[in-house]
Amino acid sequence: MSSHLPAQAHGRTSPGPRLGEEPGGSCDPSPGCGLARFNVLSAEAAEAVLLHCCGSRRWAQRVAAHRPYPDPGALLAAADEASYDLSQADLSEALASEFPVELDHGAPYAALLALDAAHAEYERKFGHAFVICLDGHPPDEQAGQLLAAIRRRMGLEADEERSISADELRRLAQVRLADLTHWLNSPDGSSAADSGLFAPVG
């Protein structure tokens, strides 16, 4: 789930609008506000879009069930609480839904080959895709950051790596929630989500 939202969650170099804000920087409880739109989605639609932020069904159900959220901070806090409360089965479900990070097409070919090999080796050892939140890293640094992180974490024991992966999933969920509410600011985003047409890209 490396690019599960129309606005890429990984490697964003500028923060853009904050969670629930309009492009101009403010948010009021109107149909044009992404957070307000999220609050009024049907339970089924809300859970469906949340599954693109974290692949645990129980996580999505918990975050959807606590609506309406009065502000972006309340949404992020609820998402964090649900992330910390994942059972081992929930975590396995979320990890199974992840895919290798998609890098910018401008990444060097040699780096992409090395990353493909590293991803394959990691998945053979741990049984799931390598999970990392690259938000805040410039695109030209992501290949190096990713390869170094995979190599470093390949030396960990399974339990320690699982704990790190869980924390990276939590961080990714926060970034993806911001992208989700930003996407819902658009008329197309709102209608697509409410109709169950929201789908990951890539």
Order of alpha helices (4+ residues) and beta strands (2+ residues): alpha-alpha-alpha-alpha-alpha-alpha-alpha-alpha-alpha
